[in-house]
Amino acid sequence: MNRTERYYLIERLLGARRSTPRSVLLDELGVSWATLKRDLDYLRSRLNAPIVFDRALGGYRFDRQTGAPAFELPGLWFNASEAHALLTLHGLLAEIQPGLLSAHIEPLKLRLGAILASAGHAQDDVKNRIRMLTMAARQASPASFEVIAHAVLARRQLLISHYNRTSDALVERTVSPQRLVYYRDNWYLDAWCHSRNAIRSFALDAIRAAQPVAAPALELEDSVLDAELGSGYGIFSGAAVQWAQLKFSAGRARWVAQERWHKDQRSHWLESGEYVLELPYSDTRELLMDILRHGGEVEVLAPRTLRQAVQVELERALTRYIPS
């Protein structure tokens, strides 16, 4: 973390207990004693932080004098990940429908708004100047969302009516819900499907109705779910994976090299300036869409089946632009 982040962490650590031992500060900050001394001296001399070492308590604390105002660092500073988390949560709360958490939503929204505005800007200004844009979000039924969320937390089975877009059919299934997942601006339910005797991921917007069942949900370990749902690329499940090898042009590589497509991805640069990305997948559908959006700037090197799938899809697209 940088120096500004350390200052705010020091303030939180000292404010959270009567005294904070030096060892705790060093461990939490991940710095040397010399760096910690410099940070404490800067806070005292430049920002008037009333930090003292209390020998009786064996640690550092704020010297709270009677009648003196509480010490606060000026404004508020977020790093990129903290700002993203706060803004995402604020945006989700703004979109949430009345239901399972309705009694708690408004106070939480107000609190988050106050945190985001605490750098001295009006809350409306923060919302107008910093935006989180969604794309291709599909609206799940508020009623179904409440039933599903409750079943996930209560560990109860569900009877769902699921619309299969591929077959254009509505199918009833009994599932043991495991967890809710927010992925690419849409909600999904990871569950054990008792009809298929397998782990499945269901898009919530495709669940037309959900009804709780009295039976307790079958419990699966996170490691089992991750092995099935997290081993391949994207939202589609499957423990059996292949490795895709994609070569990007030198121009497109400047963007793709900074992207994280999968937690287990591998990559290397070629002398030509081209960039080769390797990643596991178990289903071609989502990976195929992401490859195609790069057009002629990417080439599938392997496996042969994926290369052929891209070729077939490009040829199908081309037929729509050839005059009949």
N, C-alpha and C positions, 0 to 999 in steps of 0.2 A: 504494500500500500504506500501511497505517497505521503508527504508530510501533513497535508491538510486532513487526510483521512485519519492519520494518527492523532491529531489534536482532538477530533471529535470522539474518537474511541477512548482517549484518556479521560475526556470529560464524562463520558458515560460510565466508565469503570469507577472513577472516583465518586460519582454521584450515586452509584448503586449500593454502596456499603459504607460502614463507618470508617474503615481505612482499607487501603489496598496495598498488599505487600509488593515490594519491588519485583519479586520473582513472578507474580501474576501479571504485572505490567509488561515485563520482558517477554513472557510466553504469549500473551495476547497480541502484542504488537509485532513480535518476531524481529526485534532489533537488538543491537548491542547495548550495554550499559552506557557507553559514551553517547550514543544517539539518544537514548532516553533522557540523559542529563541535559543535553542540548534542547530537547523538546520541552522539558519542564522549565528550564531557564527562559525559553522564549515565551511560554505561556505566562510566566510570572512577570517578566520585564516588559513585554510588548502588549499583552492582552489583559494584564492586571488580574490574572487568575490567582486567587488566594490559596495556593497550594503549599501545604506544610508537611513536614515529616513528623509524625507523632511516635516518639520512641516508646511510650507506654502501650500503644496499640500495635506497634511494629509495622507501620505502613504509612502511605501517603493519604491525605484527606484534604478537603476544602475547609479552610478556617472560617466557619460561619459566625461572624461577629454579630452581636445583638443589634438589630435595627439596620444592618447592612443589606443591600439588595442581593438577591441570589445571583451567582455568577452564571453567565451564559455566553457562549461564543457568538459572535455576530452572524446573523442570518442562518442559513442552513445550506449545506453542500451535499450533493449526491454524486456518487460515481455512476458510470453508465448502467451497471447492472441494477443498482438500487433505484435509479430513476425509472428504468424499464419496468421493474417489478411494481413500483408504486403506481405508475401511470396505467399499467395493464390492469391492476386490481381496481383502480378507480374507474376505468372504462367498463370493466365487467360489472361492477356494482351499479353503474349508471344504466346498464342494459338489462339487469336481472328483473325477472317477473315476480310479482307477489307470490309468496309460497312458503317454503320450509323455513327461510331465514328472514322473513319480511319484518318481524319486530326488531331485528338487529341491524337492518341494512342502512336506514337513514342516519342513525348516530355514527355508524362506521364511515359512511360517505362524507359526513360533515367533518369527522376527524381527519380523514385522508386529505380532504380539501384544505384543511387548516395546515397540515404538514407540508403539502405541496406549495402553499402560499406563504410559508413562514420565512421566505427570503426577503419579504418586504413587498411582494407583489400581490395585487388583488387576485382572488381565486379565479374569477372569470378570465383575467389576463393569462394566468397559467394555462387554463384550458384552451384558450384561443391560440397561444403561442407555441404550445407543445402538444402535438397530436399523435395518437396511435391509430393508424389507418388499418382497417380490416379489409379483406378481399375474399369474395366467394363464400361468405358466411351463410349458413343455412339455419333457419329458425326452428328450434325444437319446440314441441308442444309444452307450454308452461305446466299444464296439469301432469303430463307424463314425466317431466323433469323432476317435479316434486316427489312423485311416487318412487321414481328410480333412485333419486338421491337418498331418500329415507331408507330404502331397501339396502343400499350400499352400506350405510352407516349402521343400520339395525341388524345387518347380516341375515337377511331373509331372502328366500327365493322369490322370483318374479315370473308371472305368465305374461309374455309380451306378444303383441301382434306386430310382426316385422315385415316391412315392405322390401322385397328383393327387387332392386331396379333392373338387374340383369335379366331376370325371368319375368318381370312385370307381374309378380304374384305376391299375395299377402299370406304369410305363414305364421302360425302360432307356435311358440317355443317356450319351454320352461327353462329358466336359466338361474344360475347362482351368481349374482353380481359380485365382482371383485373390486373394481375401482372405476372412477370416472376420469376421463382423460380429455384435456383441452388441447387440440392439435390443429394447427393451421386454421384458426378461427372457428373451429367446429368442435362439438362435444361428441365423445365416444364412450361406450360402456364396454369395458373388458369383463368377460363373464365366462363361466363354464356352462356350455350348452348341453343340457341333459338329453336333448333330442339327438345330437350328433356325437355325444360323449367326447367332446373336444373343447378346447379354448377358442373362443371367438370374440371378435371386436365388432360391436354394432354401432352404427351412426345413430345418434339420438333422434335426429330429424326423420329417420326412417322407421322409428318405433311409433306406430299409430295409436297404440293403447298399451297400458301397463297395469297389471293388477297384482297386488302382493299375495304371496302364498304363505301359509302358516309354517311350512317346513323351514328349518334353518338352512342357510346357504352352505354349500360345500366350500371349505376353506382351502385355498391354494397359497403356497409360499410365494413371496415376491420373486424369488430366484427362478421358480417354475414359470411364472408369467413372463418374466424378462427373457428367459431362454426361448420361449415360444413367440412372443410378440416383439421383442426388442432385438433379436439377432439379425433380422433382415432389414431392408430399407423401407422406411415409411410406415404407414398404418396397417398394412396387410400382414397377416400372421403367417407363420410357418417356420418350424425349427430347421428344416433342411434348406440350406442356403447355397448359392453360387456366388462367385465373385465377378463383378462387372469391372471392366477395364476401359476407361474413357480417356480419350486424348483430346485436349482442348487447344485451339489455336493460340498463338502467342498473344494476340490482342485480347481474347476472352479470358485468358489465363490470369490476367491482372485482377480480375474480379473473382473468378472461381477459386483461386488459390487461398483467398481469405474466407471462404465459406466452409461451414461444417455440414456435410451431407449425412454423415453417420459417425457414431462414436468410435467405431473401429476402422475408419477409413485409413488408407495409406496413399502416399503420393510421392512423386518425384518429378524433377524438371529435366527436359531434354536440352541438348546443346542448341537446338533450333529455337529455343525459347518457348516451345510448346510444353504443356503441363499434362501429366498423366495422373488420373485419380482412380483409385481402386476401392470398391466398397461392396459389402455383402448384400444380397437381396434374396428373397424367397418367392416373390410375386412380381411379375414384370409391369403391372398396370401403372402404379404410381411412378416408378423409376422411368418408364417409357415416356410419360408426360413431361417429366423434368428434363429428359434428354432432348425431346423434340422442341422444347422452348428455346434451345440454343441453336436450332437450325443447322446451318452449314459450318458453325464454329466448333462442332464436336464430332468425333468419330468413335464408334464403339469398336474397340479392338478385340474384346472377348467378353463372354463366350460367344460362340457362333450363333446359338439360338437367339440371344438378345440382339445381335447384329442383324439377323434376318428379320426379327420382329420390327426393328426400327425401319428397315428397308421396305417392308410390306406396308407399314403405316404411312411412310413418305410417298410411296407409289399410289396408295389410296387417296391421299390428299391431292396429289398432282392431277388425278383424273377429274377432279372437280373444276380445274382451271383450264383443261384442254377443251377447245370448242368441239362440239359434237357434229 
